[in-house]
Every structure is written in C-alpha cells, then in structure tokens.
Amino acid sequence: MRIPPPYQDRKLLKWNGFFLSEHTKQLSKEKTETNFIVPEKELMTSDEIDRTLYEARLKDRSIAIQKEEVDADNHYSPDIVGKIQGYDELGIYIANQKVDYDEIRNVEFIEVAKWSALEE
C-alpha cells in the first residue's frame, strides 16, 4: 500500500482566484493613493491669503487649501477642497472642518466639474 504525500498548503495562492477584477483595481488604486506625495505649494503671504479668501466668499467660488502641517516624513496632507461654509475671527469652515488662518500655507481657486459633465 502506497502512502500519499503530505498535504502541501498553497496558502494565499489558492485564494488568488477569488479576487475579482474590481477588487484588484480597487486595491491598485488604494496603493497608488497611499504612495502619492502631495507637492509643496508656494508659501503665500497673509495679504495674498486674505484677498483670495475674500474673493472666494464674495463670488462663492471653490478653493483648495494646503495647510502648513506636515507628517513625520515631511509630507503635506492632501488639500482641503470646497466652498467656504462660514468663518470667525480665528479661521474658516470648509468641507465640514475648521481651518485656522495661521495654518494656511496656500489657497487657490479651483474649478469643480459639474456632475453632468463627468464621464465614466
């Protein structure tokens, strides 16, 4: 009588067939996003920041704010994008969060694509 060879577990190899193309596409996208380094933008003066924020409030325009803070690797966080929802003496409210005036490194106008113009 012949003894069968011991069972060889293929570990993750056997699960690769269960990943759908949508899963691998999403995993690839997430990996790309986590490896993306936000470039450092030009440091604006407080007068330039004030003028840009004033015009954004006055004309109800969308803006992108780069905060001065960096992480442990000296990388900037992604821009805070949206319209100004409110303000007080210390800062502005944008995208449901408060940004103090002294935290702003750069602010610029952006064009937000309308939903009807988006392509798949």
N, C-alpha and C positions, 0 to 999 in steps of 0.2 A: 504494500500500500504506500502510495506517494503522499508526502506531507506538503500541503500548499505553502507557498512562500508567505512570510509575514505581511500583514496589511501595510501598504505604503500610503500614508495620508498625503493627499496633494495640497493640503492647506488652502491658501487663497486661490490657487489655480482652478480648483473645481467651482469656485463662486464667480469667476470672471464671466461665465456665460449668462449670469443673471442680470448683469448691468445692461440696461437699455441705452440706446444712443443718446436719449435725452439726459440720462444720468451722467454719462461720460462727458457730454457737452457742458452740463452744469458744473461738474467737478473741475473741468478745464477752465471754465470762466471764473470760478471762485479762486483757483490757483493764480490765474493771471491778475485778478484784482488784488490779491494779497501781496503779490510781488511788485505791484506798481508803486513807484516812488513819486510822490507829489513834488513837482518842481518848485523851487523857491521863487516867489514873485518879488517884484521891485518893492522896496520899502517906501511907502508914501508918507508925506508929511501930514500932520494933523489937519492943516488947512485943506489939503487935497482930499483927505478922507471926509471932512465936514462938507465940502462942496459936492462931492459925489453922493453922499448920503442925503443931503438936502434935495438935490435934483431927483434922486430916486423916490423920495417921499412925495415931492411936488408932482412928478409926472407918473407916479405909480408904476415904476419900471422894476424889472427883476435884476438882482445883483448877485455877485459871488464874492464872498468874504473869505480871505485867508487870515487865520488867526496867527498870532506871533508864537504860540506854543509849539514845541517840538517834542517828539518822543525820545526814548533812551538812545536811539540810533541817529538822532538829529534829523529826523524826517518830519515834514509838516503833515498835518492831518488834512483830509480832503476839504475842499471849500464848502462853506455853508451857502446854499443857494436858495433863493426865493425872493419874495417881496417883503418889504418892511411891514410888520404887523402892528408895531407900536414902539414907543420909546419913552425913556425917562431921563433924568439928569445923569445917570451912570452908563446907560447903554441902549441898545436897540433890541427888539424882539424880531427874530426872523426864523422861519422854519421851526416854529414852536420851541425855540430856545433863546435865551438871552445872551447877547454878546456885548461885553463892556467895551466902551470906546477905546480904552487903553490896551485892549487885546488885539485890535485890528492892525494887521500888517499891510494889507492891500484890499481894496474894494474896487470892483469894476462892473460895468453893465454887461448883461448877457441877454441873448435872445433865446427865449424858450419856444421850442417848436409847438405849434398847436396840435392837439390830438388828431385833428382831421388831416394833418399833413404828414403824420407818421406812417412809415412803411414797415412791413414785417420783414 
